[in-house]
Amino acid sequence: MFYAVSRVAPHFRTYRSPTFSTFSKASESTPLSRVLLSMLSCRSFLRISRCSPSYATRSLSLVSHDNSSVTVDLDDQKPIRVSFKTAFLRDSCNAPESVDVDTRQKSFTTAQVALNHKLAEDPTIVDTENGNALQIKWKQADGSVHVSTYPEAFLKKHASLPSRMKGKFFPERQVFWTNEEIVEDLHNLHVEYKDYFEGVDDFRKVVNGLNKYGIFFVDNMEDPLDNPQTHHITPHNELLWPVAKLAQRFGYIKKTFYGTLFDVKNEKKAKNIANTNVFLPLHMDLCYYESPPGLQLLHFIKNSTLGGENVFSDSFAAVKHIRQNDRVAYEALKKVPITYHYDNNGEYYYYLRPLIVEDPYIPDFTTGEARIKEVNYSLLFKAILSLG
């Protein structure tokens, strides 16, 4: 069996590159860190107010404008009036003169247009093949005129923070779970290895399950011992292993000082506690990295003994419980930095970070509270506190 994790343990959530590994020992408690994408808020670029019912049947229309902002009415199920800063509009121009048609990269910097974005004439609403659009002619520093066109769909998408996050960020689908809650839905957290590679339905199921719970299981993996080329991990065969094939459908594999893949098994005089039969409490891996992996893949290949278990817990659910029941402790866990380190076998890694990290840009759209972005919990690798 294989499982992918992205947020479990007392909830570990990080948001960067994935790491992947093979796993051949049954006795381990493994934490998880849910993958979370976040984007910078553009709230400083616009102002929104509800329109009166009289605007409900009106299409895109221009309300007012000056060199600092342009206000429009958007025809939607819930009509709104939005004021866009001209700095935001000029910076968002998608014309061929602003964005290279081949590389799709901007051909100017925000600083170049931030102080030189005056209107050359009154903005207008124009008809295009894709519907109504806002058209603005800008007077540039050299005296020339630059034309920008903003489709109504673009204006609607950028009318609010939730709409800007749509399709990029799926917090409403996440579930902070207890054992009872996840067991009820456990049957939906499994796919077959062969089905994972056929089409997109099962792959989508895995991705959605990871976003929802932070954990997923892929059953009936290929046995690497059946392939003469994958009896032992080497730098030359790493990408041939079943778990590596599975990982590459997510993205690039992040190499750590353990390697691209690494075998977790009992060793005499092991340099890492993971390679012993010592019970591991709930934890998150690689907290001493500047950017801990956001997704970890573990392949259970063979257990040479009876017994052993893997224990999972939702660390975001744990943090939510602390926030609701002990606000003083919650604030302390946000502010007090914890020193994580690895100091063994000629390797030394160190990073200072709090246990709880909130998202400074994207709030909980339902409650307005700060959203939990990361939980960093790895007491096995905690060094002496730097502050005391």
C-alpha positions as CSV (number, residue, x, y, z in Angstrom):
1,M,0.0,0.0,0.0
2,F,1.0,3.6,-0.6
3,Y,-0.3,6.7,1.0
4,A,0.2,10.4,0.2
5,V,0.0,12.9,3.1
6,S,-0.2,16.7,3.1
7,R,-1.4,17.7,6.5
8,V,-1.7,15.1,9.1
9,A,-0.2,14.6,12.5
10,P,-1.2,17.2,15.0
11,H,-1.6,18.8,11.7
12,F,1.3,19.7,9.6
13,R,0.7,21.9,6.8
14,T,3.3,23.4,4.6
15,Y,2.9,24.8,1.1
16,R,5.9,24.3,-1.0
17,S,7.7,21.5,-2.9
18,P,6.8,17.9,-2.5
19,T,9.2,15.2,-1.3
20,F,8.6,11.5,-1.9
21,S,10.0,8.4,-0.2
22,T,9.7,4.6,0.0
23,F,8.7,3.2,3.3
24,S,9.2,-0.4,4.5
25,K,8.5,-0.3,8.3
26,A,5.1,-0.5,9.9
27,S,5.9,1.0,13.2
28,E,5.8,4.8,12.7
29,S,3.5,7.7,13.5
30,T,3.7,10.0,10.6
31,P,2.5,13.6,10.5
32,L,1.2,15.3,7.4
33,S,1.2,18.8,6.1
34,R,-1.6,19.9,3.8
35,V,-0.8,21.6,0.6
36,L,-2.1,25.1,0.7
37,L,-1.8,27.6,-2.1
38,S,-2.1,31.2,-1.3
39,M,-2.0,34.3,-3.4
40,L,-1.3,37.9,-2.5
41,S,-4.4,39.9,-1.8
42,C,-5.2,42.8,-4.2
43,R,-7.6,44.4,-1.7
44,S,-5.6,47.6,-1.8
45,F,-6.4,47.9,-5.5
46,L,-10.2,48.1,-5.4
47,R,-13.3,49.1,-3.5
48,I,-16.6,47.3,-3.6
49,S,-20.1,48.4,-2.7
50,R,-23.5,46.8,-3.4
51,C,-25.7,48.4,-6.0
52,S,-29.3,49.1,-5.6
53,P,-31.8,46.7,-7.2
54,S,-32.2,49.2,-10.1
55,Y,-28.9,48.0,-11.5
56,A,-29.9,44.3,-11.6
57,T,-30.7,44.4,-15.4
58,R,-27.9,46.7,-16.4
59,S,-24.9,45.3,-18.4
60,L,-21.4,46.4,-17.8
61,S,-21.5,50.2,-17.5
62,L,-19.1,53.0,-16.6
63,V,-20.0,55.0,-13.5
64,S,-17.1,57.4,-12.9
65,H,-13.4,57.8,-13.4
66,D,-10.4,59.9,-12.8
67,N,-6.6,59.4,-12.9
68,S,-6.7,57.3,-9.7
69,S,-9.7,55.0,-10.1
70,V,-12.4,53.8,-12.5
71,T,-15.8,52.8,-11.2
72,V,-18.0,50.3,-13.1
73,D,-21.3,48.5,-12.5
74,L,-21.1,44.8,-13.1
75,D,-24.2,42.9,-14.1
76,D,-24.2,39.7,-12.1
77,Q,-26.7,37.6,-10.1
78,K,-25.9,40.0,-7.3
79,P,-25.0,43.3,-9.1
80,I,-22.1,45.2,-7.6
81,R,-20.4,48.5,-8.1
82,V,-16.6,48.2,-8.1
83,S,-13.9,50.9,-8.1
84,F,-10.6,49.7,-9.6
85,K,-7.4,51.6,-8.9
86,T,-5.9,52.8,-12.2
87,A,-2.5,51.5,-11.0
88,F,-4.0,48.0,-10.8
89,L,-5.7,48.2,-14.2
90,R,-2.5,49.5,-16.0
91,D,-0.4,46.8,-14.3
92,S,-2.9,44.2,-15.3
93,C,-2.9,45.0,-19.0
94,N,-2.7,41.9,-21.2
95,A,-2.1,43.6,-24.6
96,P,0.7,42.2,-26.8
97,E,2.7,45.4,-25.9
98,S,2.4,44.5,-22.2
99,V,2.7,40.7,-22.2
100,D,4.9,38.8,-24.7
101,V,2.7,36.6,-26.9
102,D,5.2,33.8,-26.8
103,T,6.7,33.7,-23.4
104,R,3.6,35.2,-21.7
105,Q,5.9,37.3,-19.5
106,K,5.3,41.0,-18.8
107,S,7.4,43.4,-20.8
108,F,7.4,46.1,-18.1
109,T,7.7,46.4,-14.4
110,T,5.0,47.7,-12.0
111,A,7.4,50.5,-11.0
112,Q,7.6,51.7,-14.6
113,V,3.9,52.4,-14.9
114,A,3.0,53.1,-11.2
115,L,3.7,56.9,-11.4
116,N,3.0,57.4,-15.1
117,H,-0.5,56.0,-15.8
118,K,-2.7,59.0,-16.7
119,L,-5.8,58.6,-18.7
120,A,-5.4,59.9,-22.3
121,E,-9.2,60.3,-22.7
122,D,-12.4,59.1,-21.1
123,P,-12.7,55.3,-20.6
124,T,-15.4,53.6,-22.7
125,I,-17.4,50.4,-22.8
126,V,-16.8,48.5,-26.0
127,D,-18.2,45.4,-27.7
128,T,-15.8,42.6,-28.4
129,E,-16.2,39.1,-29.7
130,N,-16.2,37.9,-26.1
131,G,-18.8,40.4,-24.9
132,N,-18.6,43.8,-23.2
133,A,-15.3,45.2,-22.1
134,L,-13.8,48.3,-20.5
135,Q,-11.4,50.1,-22.7
136,I,-8.8,52.6,-21.4
137,K,-6.4,54.7,-23.3
138,W,-3.3,55.6,-21.3
139,K,-1.0,58.6,-21.9
140,Q,2.5,57.2,-21.4
141,A,5.6,59.1,-20.2
142,D,7.0,59.4,-23.8
143,G,3.7,61.0,-25.0
144,S,2.4,57.9,-26.8
145,V,-1.0,56.3,-26.2
146,H,-1.4,52.7,-25.0
147,V,-4.7,51.0,-25.3
148,S,-5.8,48.4,-22.7
149,T,-9.0,46.3,-22.9
150,Y,-10.5,44.6,-19.8
151,P,-13.2,42.0,-20.6
152,E,-16.2,41.9,-18.2
153,A,-15.2,38.4,-17.1
154,F,-11.8,39.8,-16.0
155,L,-13.5,42.6,-14.0
156,K,-15.9,40.1,-12.3
157,K,-13.0,37.8,-11.4
158,H,-11.1,40.6,-9.7
159,A,-14.0,42.3,-8.0
160,S,-13.4,40.5,-4.7
161,L,-10.8,38.4,-2.9
162,P,-12.9,35.2,-3.0
163,S,-13.5,35.5,-6.7
164,R,-9.8,36.1,-7.3
165,M,-9.0,32.9,-5.4
166,K,-11.6,30.8,-7.3
167,G,-9.8,28.0,-9.2
168,K,-6.6,28.5,-7.3
169,F,-7.5,28.0,-3.6
170,F,-10.2,25.6,-2.3
171,P,-10.6,26.2,1.4
172,E,-14.3,25.5,1.4
173,R,-13.6,21.9,0.5
174,Q,-11.2,21.3,3.4
175,V,-12.4,19.3,6.4
176,F,-10.6,19.5,9.8
177,W,-11.3,15.9,11.0
178,T,-11.4,13.7,14.0
179,N,-11.0,9.9,13.8
180,E,-14.8,9.4,13.8
181,E,-15.3,11.8,10.9
182,I,-12.5,10.5,8.6
183,V,-13.5,6.8,9.2
184,E,-17.0,7.5,7.9
185,D,-15.5,8.7,4.6
186,L,-12.5,6.4,4.5
187,H,-13.9,4.3,1.6
188,N,-13.6,7.5,-0.6
189,L,-9.9,7.9,0.2
190,H,-8.7,4.9,-1.8
191,V,-7.9,4.3,-5.5
192,E,-6.1,1.5,-7.4
193,Y,-2.6,2.1,-8.6
194,K,-3.4,1.2,-12.2
195,D,-6.5,3.4,-12.2
196,Y,-4.4,6.3,-11.0
197,F,-2.6,6.5,-14.3
198,E,-5.6,5.8,-16.6
199,G,-7.4,9.0,-17.5
200,V,-8.0,11.8,-15.0
201,D,-10.9,10.8,-12.8
202,D,-8.9,8.8,-10.2
203,F,-6.1,11.3,-10.2
204,R,-8.6,14.1,-9.6
205,K,-10.0,12.0,-6.8
206,V,-6.6,11.8,-5.2
207,V,-5.9,15.5,-5.5
208,N,-9.4,16.4,-4.1
209,G,-9.0,14.0,-1.2
210,L,-5.6,15.4,-0.3
211,N,-7.0,18.9,-0.3
212,K,-10.0,17.8,1.8
213,Y,-8.4,15.6,4.4
214,G,-4.6,15.9,3.8
215,I,-4.3,12.1,3.4
216,F,-5.0,9.5,0.6
217,F,-4.3,5.8,-0.1
218,V,-3.3,4.2,-3.3
219,D,-3.8,0.4,-3.2
220,N,-2.1,-2.5,-5.0
221,M,1.1,-0.7,-5.9
222,E,3.6,-2.5,-8.1
223,D,6.1,-4.4,-6.0
224,P,9.6,-3.0,-6.8
225,L,11.1,-6.4,-5.7
226,D,9.4,-7.9,-8.8
227,N,11.6,-5.7,-11.0
228,P,15.3,-6.7,-11.1
229,Q,16.1,-3.1,-11.7
230,T,14.6,-1.9,-8.4
231,H,15.8,-4.2,-5.7
232,H,17.9,-1.5,-4.2
233,I,17.7,2.3,-4.5
234,T,20.5,3.8,-6.5
235,P,20.9,7.3,-8.1
236,H,20.5,5.6,-11.5
237,N,17.2,3.8,-10.8
238,E,15.3,6.2,-8.5
239,L,12.7,7.2,-11.1
240,L,11.9,3.6,-12.0
241,W,10.4,2.9,-8.6
242,P,6.6,2.8,-8.5
243,V,6.3,5.5,-5.9
244,A,8.5,7.8,-8.1
245,K,6.3,7.2,-11.1
246,L,3.2,8.0,-9.0
247,A,4.9,11.1,-7.6
248,Q,5.9,12.5,-11.0
249,R,2.2,12.9,-11.9
250,F,2.0,15.5,-9.1
251,G,5.1,17.3,-10.1
252,Y,8.8,17.4,-9.6
253,I,10.4,15.4,-6.8
254,K,12.2,17.5,-4.3
255,K,15.6,15.9,-3.4
256,T,16.6,16.2,0.3
257,F,19.8,15.2,2.0
258,Y,18.2,11.7,2.4
259,G,18.2,11.5,-1.4
260,T,15.5,11.6,-4.1
261,L,14.0,8.4,-2.7
262,F,15.1,6.8,0.6
263,D,14.5,3.4,2.2
264,V,13.2,3.4,5.7
265,K,14.2,0.2,7.4
266,N,15.6,-1.0,10.7
267,E,19.4,-0.5,10.9
268,K,22.0,-1.2,13.6
269,K,23.4,2.1,15.0
270,A,21.0,4.0,12.8
271,K,21.8,7.7,12.2
272,N,18.1,8.6,12.0
273,I,15.4,7.5,14.5
274,A,13.2,6.6,11.5
275,N,15.5,3.7,10.8
276,T,15.0,2.2,14.3
277,N,12.2,0.2,15.9
278,V,11.6,3.0,18.4
279,F,8.1,4.3,18.6
280,L,7.7,7.7,16.8
281,P,5.2,10.1,18.2
282,L,3.2,12.3,16.0
283,H,5.5,14.6,14.1
284,M,6.2,16.5,10.8
285,D,9.4,15.8,8.8
286,L,12.1,18.3,7.9
287,C,11.0,21.3,10.0
288,Y,14.7,22.3,10.0
289,Y,14.4,23.0,6.3
290,E,13.6,26.5,5.1
291,S,10.9,25.0,2.9
292,P,9.6,21.7,4.3
293,P,8.0,19.5,1.6
294,G,4.3,20.1,1.2
295,L,3.5,16.5,0.1
296,Q,5.1,13.2,1.3
297,L,4.6,9.9,-0.4
298,L,5.2,6.7,1.5
299,H,5.2,3.2,0.0
300,F,4.7,0.3,2.4
301,I,6.6,-2.6,0.7
302,K,7.2,-5.3,3.2
303,N,6.9,-5.8,7.0
304,S,9.3,-8.4,8.4
305,T,7.6,-8.7,11.8
306,L,4.1,-8.8,13.2
307,G,2.5,-5.8,14.8
308,G,3.2,-2.1,14.3
309,E,0.8,0.6,13.3
310,N,0.7,4.1,11.7
311,V,-1.1,6.8,13.6
312,F,-2.4,10.0,11.9
313,S,-3.9,13.1,13.3
314,D,-5.1,16.4,11.7
315,S,-2.9,19.1,13.0
316,F,-5.1,21.9,11.6
317,A,-8.0,20.4,13.6
318,A,-5.7,20.4,16.7
319,V,-4.8,24.1,16.2
320,K,-8.4,25.0,15.6
321,H,-9.3,23.4,18.9
322,I,-6.5,25.4,20.7
323,R,-7.7,28.6,19.2
324,Q,-11.3,28.0,20.3
325,N,-10.4,26.8,23.8
326,D,-7.1,28.5,24.9
327,R,-6.5,31.7,23.1
328,V,-3.5,32.6,25.2
329,A,-1.8,29.3,24.3
330,Y,-2.7,29.9,20.6
331,E,-1.1,33.3,20.5
332,A,2.0,32.0,22.2
333,L,2.3,29.2,19.7
334,K,2.1,31.9,16.9
335,K,4.7,34.2,18.4
336,V,7.3,32.0,20.2
337,P,9.9,30.7,17.7
338,I,10.9,27.1,18.0
339,T,14.4,26.0,17.0
340,Y,14.4,22.9,14.8
341,H,17.7,21.2,13.9
342,Y,19.4,18.1,12.6
343,D,22.9,17.6,13.9
344,N,24.3,14.1,13.1
345,N,26.4,12.1,10.7
346,G,28.3,15.1,9.4
347,E,25.1,17.0,8.6
348,Y,23.8,20.2,10.3
349,Y,20.5,21.9,9.5
350,Y,18.8,24.6,11.4
351,Y,15.7,26.7,11.2
352,L,13.7,29.0,13.6
353,R,9.9,29.1,13.1
354,P,6.8,29.3,15.2
355,L,4.5,26.2,15.6
356,I,1.5,28.0,14.1
357,V,1.7,30.3,11.0
358,E,-1.4,32.2,9.9
359,D,-1.9,33.4,6.4
360,P,-1.4,37.2,6.4
361,Y,-3.2,37.7,3.1
362,I,-6.1,35.3,2.7
363,P,-8.6,35.2,5.6
364,D,-11.3,32.6,6.2
365,F,-14.0,33.9,3.9
366,T,-16.8,32.6,6.1
367,T,-15.6,33.8,9.6
368,G,-13.2,36.6,8.6
369,E,-10.6,35.1,11.0
370,A,-7.0,34.6,9.9
371,R,-6.6,31.3,8.1
372,I,-4.1,28.7,9.4
373,K,-1.4,28.5,6.8
374,E,1.2,26.1,8.4
375,V,1.7,24.0,11.5
376,N,5.3,23.1,12.3
377,Y,5.3,20.3,14.8
378,S,8.4,18.0,15.2
379,L,9.4,17.7,18.9
380,L,11.9,14.9,18.0
381,F,14.1,17.5,16.2
382,K,13.6,20.4,18.5
383,A,16.8,22.0,19.6
384,I,17.4,24.1,22.7
385,L,15.1,27.2,22.6
386,S,16.8,30.2,21.2
387,L,14.7,32.5,23.3
388,G,14.1,32.0,27.0
